[in-house]
Amino acid sequence: MSALLAALRAPELVAQFQRQCGLVPLSPQRPEQRRWPQVDTQAAAAAAGATPARLRDAWSQQAGGDSNGAVTRTAVVMYIGQTSKDVLRWPRPPSPPVIKLEVRVDAEYGMPSTHAMAATAIPFTFLLATMNRYKYPFELALVFAVVICTLVSLSRIYTGMHTVLDVLCGIAITAVLVTVSYPLWDAIEAFQMKNHFAPVLALTLSFLLAINYPELDHWSTARGDTTNIVSAGGGATLATWINYQWNLIPDAVSAPPYEMPSLTIELICRMGARFVIGIVIVFFARQAIKSVALAFVCKLAGVSPGDKQARKLLWVEVPYKYITYTCLGVVGLALCPAVHRYLSL
């Protein structure tokens, strides 16, 4: 077993996969380093979830959850993965022999692959959450989820960011977490919607998890990214509570499972309009909230918002990102759907 684990962790296996994919260094002395444009995945995720499909009590009695619950569950999975990296402190594959195609996250540790965890958690969570609510070919959806998980996981090896063992462990950890938590989803969502202390508990817990992130032996993007994730999960919980308590989501007109709507030009246009409006709202909200939160936290800490090194300090980085992405969770999952309903989209 130890020999197998060592082989799966070997950087030569990653380099071999890269060569089979046609990826070779420009010169033997200096492997190619490509810089890819960075995407704000948290803001995009909030926008993508801008139209939750909860239909109040009738839906909460069914197995699984909606997009709000998916955000919360994914945040838990990602927090476990991110903290595991800075507890285990296994380095990423060395270069050479591996060719590194990313720069931003190279300072983070590699075990487990949180991309593989997210690529497992998100599609399979949605699959489990919707299989008893909508009528669709389950086998096709299962294949789709497997393909997403596989492609994202292989991409982490291709980019030289993870060993095969990092990726397999990320998938395995997520599979266990989803399987163990699945029977509790209904009870958790009922608590999130109906208990008056749910928002306070979620916001407090998410902040404590972020501020008590494992101590870093060197600064990396891990703590900030983790703060973004867990605070968005806390904001999603608050949005779930607001939508239910304020009757912002209409009651179900029939019992599930529901028929999938036909893919018409009108529906495609409505979907496109919702997506664009959601992206625009989240983008401008993020810019405004981040500016205010950063200025406020830096003033309390006695540092300049323009000081990039000061923004890496624990009591600056975590609070301002916590405020920003908690608010974005509410904006994306409560405000955006309200705007869509107001515009009759």
C-alpha positions in Angstrom: 0.0 0.0 0.0 2.8 2.4 0.9 4.4 1.8 -2.5 1.1 2.5 -4.3 0.6 5.8 -2.4 4.2 6.8 -3.1 3.6 6.1 -6.8 0.4 8.1 -6.9 2.2 11.0 -5.2 5.2 10.9 -7.5 5.7 14.1 -9.6 6.9 11.9 -12.5 3.4 10.6 -12.9 2.1 14.2 -13.3 4.8 15.0 -15.8 4.1 11.8 -17.8 0.4 12.8 -18.0 1.3 16.3 -19.2 3.6 14.9 -21.9 0.8 12.5 -23.0 -1.5 15.6 -23.4 1.1 17.2 -25.6 2.4 19.7 -23.0 6.2 20.2 -23.2 8.5 22.9 -21.9 9.8 25.6 -24.3 13.3 24.7 -23.3 15.0 22.2 -21.0 16.4 24.9 -18.8 13.2 26.9 -18.3 9.8 25.2 -18.3 7.0 27.3 -19.7 5.1 29.3 -17.1 1.8 30.5 -18.4 -0.3 33.1 -16.7 -4.0 32.5 -17.0 -6.6 35.2 -16.3 -8.0 34.9 -12.8 -11.7 34.6 -12.3 -13.5 35.6 -9.1 -15.1 32.2 -8.5 -16.9 33.4 -5.3 -18.7 36.3 -7.1 -19.4 34.1 -10.1 -20.8 31.3 -7.8 -23.0 33.9 -6.1 -24.3 35.1 -9.4 -24.9 31.6 -10.7 -27.1 30.9 -7.7 -29.0 34.1 -8.2 -32.3 32.4 -8.8 -32.9 29.8 -6.1 -35.8 27.4 -6.7 -37.2 26.9 -3.2 -41.0 26.7 -3.0 -41.2 26.9 0.8 -42.7 24.1 2.9 -43.8 21.8 0.1 -40.2 21.7 -1.2 -38.5 21.4 2.2 -40.2 18.1 2.8 -38.5 16.5 -0.1 -35.1 14.9 -0.2 -32.2 17.3 -0.9 -32.1 21.1 -1.1 -32.0 24.1 -3.4 -29.2 26.3 -4.6 -28.9 28.1 -1.2 -28.4 24.7 0.6 -25.9 23.7 -2.1 -23.8 26.8 -1.4 -23.8 26.1 2.3 -22.8 22.4 1.9 -20.1 23.3 -0.7 -18.7 25.8 1.8 -18.4 23.2 4.5 -16.6 20.8 2.1 -14.3 23.5 0.8 -13.4 24.6 4.4 -12.4 21.1 5.3 -10.3 20.8 2.2 -8.6 24.2 2.6 -7.8 23.7 6.3 -6.5 20.2 5.6 -3.9 21.7 3.2 -2.4 23.9 5.9 -2.5 21.1 8.5 -0.9 18.4 6.4 1.4 20.8 4.5 2.1 18.5 1.6 3.9 20.5 -1.2 2.6 20.7 -4.7 4.5 18.8 -7.4 8.0 20.3 -8.0 9.0 21.9 -11.2 10.9 20.3 -12.9 9.8 17.7 -13.8 6.3 19.1 -13.6 5.3 22.1 -15.8 3.4 24.7 -13.7 0.7 26.5 -15.6 -0.7 28.5 -12.7 1.0 31.1 -10.5 -1.6 32.6 -8.1 -2.2 29.5 -6.0 1.3 27.9 -6.3 2.2 29.1 -2.8 -0.6 26.9 -1.3 -0.1 23.4 -0.3 -1.5 20.6 -2.4 -3.2 17.9 -0.3 -6.1 17.5 -0.9 -7.2 19.1 -4.2 -10.0 21.5 -3.4 -10.8 21.9 -7.0 -11.5 18.2 -7.2 -13.5 18.5 -4.0 -15.6 21.3 -5.4 -16.0 19.5 -8.7 -17.3 16.5 -6.8 -19.5 18.4 -4.3 -21.3 20.8 -6.6 -22.6 18.5 -9.3 -23.4 15.6 -7.1 -25.1 17.8 -4.5 -27.4 19.3 -7.1 -28.0 15.8 -8.5 -29.1 14.5 -5.0 -31.0 17.7 -4.3 -33.1 17.6 -7.5 -33.6 13.9 -8.4 -36.8 13.7 -6.3 -38.0 17.2 -7.2 -37.9 17.2 -11.0 -38.6 14.7 -13.7 -35.5 14.2 -15.8 -33.4 11.2 -17.0 -31.3 10.4 -13.8 -28.8 8.3 -15.7 -28.0 11.3 -18.1 -27.6 13.6 -15.1 -25.3 11.1 -13.4 -23.1 10.9 -16.4 -23.0 14.7 -16.6 -21.9 14.9 -13.0 -19.2 12.3 -13.5 -17.9 14.1 -16.6 -17.6 17.4 -14.7 -15.9 15.8 -11.8 -13.5 13.9 -14.1 -12.6 16.8 -16.4 -11.9 19.3 -13.5 -9.9 16.7 -11.6 -7.7 15.9 -14.7 -7.2 19.6 -15.3 -5.5 19.9 -11.9 -3.0 17.3 -13.0 -2.6 18.8 -16.4 -1.8 22.3 -14.9 0.8 20.7 -12.6 -1.0 21.9 -9.5 -1.7 18.5 -7.9 -0.5 14.9 -7.8 -2.8 12.1 -8.6 -3.0 11.3 -4.9 -4.1 14.9 -4.1 -7.0 14.6 -6.6 -8.1 11.1 -5.6 -8.1 12.1 -1.9 -10.1 15.2 -2.7 -12.8 13.1 -4.5 -12.8 10.5 -1.7 -13.1 13.0 1.1 -16.0 14.7 -0.6 -17.8 11.5 -1.4 -17.7 10.5 2.3 -18.9 14.0 3.5 -21.8 14.1 1.0 -22.8 10.5 1.8 -22.7 11.0 5.6 -24.5 14.4 5.6 -27.2 13.6 3.0 -29.7 12.1 5.5 -29.5 15.4 7.5 -30.1 17.8 4.6 -33.9 18.2 5.3 -33.4 18.8 9.0 -30.6 21.3 8.4 -32.6 23.3 5.8 -35.7 23.3 8.0 -33.6 24.8 10.8 -32.1 27.4 8.5 -35.5 28.5 7.3 -37.6 28.4 10.5 -35.3 28.9 13.5 -34.9 32.6 14.5 -31.4 32.0 15.7 -30.2 30.3 12.5 -28.7 33.5 10.9 -26.9 34.4 14.1 -25.5 30.9 14.5 -24.4 30.7 10.8 -22.8 34.1 10.8 -21.0 33.6 14.1 -19.8 30.1 13.1 -18.5 31.2 9.7 -16.5 34.1 11.2 -15.0 31.9 14.0 -14.0 29.3 11.4 -12.4 32.0 9.2 -10.6 33.8 12.0 -9.3 30.5 13.5 -7.9 29.2 10.2 -4.8 27.1 10.8 -1.7 29.3 11.3 0.2 29.9 8.1 4.0 29.2 8.0 4.0 31.5 5.0 1.4 33.7 3.5 -0.7 32.3 0.7 -4.1 32.9 -0.8 -5.6 29.9 1.2 -6.8 31.8 4.2 -8.4 34.6 2.2 -10.1 32.2 -0.3 -11.4 30.1 2.6 -12.8 33.2 4.3 -14.6 34.1 1.0 -16.1 30.6 0.8 -17.3 30.2 4.4 -18.7 33.8 4.6 -20.6 33.2 1.3 -22.0 30.1 3.0 -23.1 32.1 6.0 -24.6 34.7 3.7 -26.5 31.9 1.9 -27.9 30.7 5.2 -29.1 34.3 6.0 -30.6 34.6 2.5 -32.5 31.3 3.0 -33.9 32.6 6.3 -34.9 35.9 4.8 -36.6 34.3 1.8 -38.7 32.1 4.0 -39.4 34.4 6.9 -40.4 37.3 4.6 -42.4 35.2 2.2 -40.3 36.2 -0.7 -40.7 32.8 -2.5 -44.2 31.9 -3.7 -45.9 28.7 -2.5 -45.9 25.6 -4.6 -48.9 25.2 -6.8 -48.5 21.4 -7.0 -46.6 18.6 -5.3 -43.2 17.4 -6.6 -41.8 15.9 -8.7 -42.1 18.8 -11.2 -42.0 18.6 -15.0 -39.0 20.2 -16.6 -40.0 23.2 -18.7 -39.5 23.0 -22.5 -36.4 24.7 -23.8 -38.0 27.4 -25.8 -36.5 30.7 -27.2 -38.5 32.6 -24.7 -37.1 30.5 -21.8 -33.5 30.8 -23.1 -33.9 34.6 -23.3 -35.3 34.8 -19.7 -32.5 32.6 -18.5 -30.0 34.9 -20.2 -31.6 38.0 -18.8 -31.5 36.6 -15.3 -27.9 35.6 -15.6 -26.8 39.0 -17.0 -28.8 40.9 -14.4 -27.4 38.7 -11.6 -23.8 39.2 -12.8 -24.2 43.0 -13.1 -25.8 43.3 -9.6 -23.2 41.0 -7.9 -20.3 42.8 -9.7 -21.2 46.3 -8.6 -22.3 45.1 -5.2 -18.9 43.5 -4.7 -17.0 46.6 -5.8 -19.0 48.8 -3.4 -19.1 46.5 -0.4 -15.4 45.6 -0.7 -14.4 49.2 -0.8 -16.4 50.2 2.2 -15.5 47.0 4.2 -11.7 47.4 3.4 -11.7 51.1 4.4 -13.6 50.4 7.6 -11.4 47.5 8.7 -8.2 49.2 7.8 -9.3 52.3 9.8 -9.9 50.1 12.8 -6.6 48.4 12.4 -4.7 51.7 11.9 -3.3 50.7 8.4 -3.7 52.1 4.9 -6.1 50.3 2.6 -3.5 50.8 -0.1 -0.8 48.9 1.8 -0.8 45.4 0.2 1.3 43.9 3.0 -1.1 45.2 5.7 -4.0 43.7 3.8 -2.4 40.2 4.4 -2.6 40.6 8.2 -5.0 38.3 9.9 -7.2 40.9 11.5 -7.4 42.9 8.2 -7.7 40.1 5.6 -10.3 38.0 7.3 -12.8 40.7 8.5 -13.0 42.7 5.3 -13.4 39.6 3.2 -15.9 38.2 5.7 -18.1 41.3 5.4 -17.8 41.4 1.6 -18.7 37.9 0.8 -21.4 37.5 3.6 -23.1 40.4 2.0 -22.6 39.0 -1.5 -24.3 35.7 -0.4 -27.4 37.7 0.6 -27.2 39.8 -2.6 -26.9 36.8 -4.9 -29.5 34.6 -3.2 -32.1 37.0 -1.9 -31.7 40.4 -3.6 -31.1 39.1 -7.2 -34.2 36.7 -7.1 -36.3 39.6 -5.8 -35.2 41.8 -8.7 -36.0 39.0 -11.1 -39.5 38.7 -9.7 -40.0 42.4 -9.8 -39.1 42.4 -13.5 -41.3 39.3 -14.0 -38.3 37.3 -15.3 
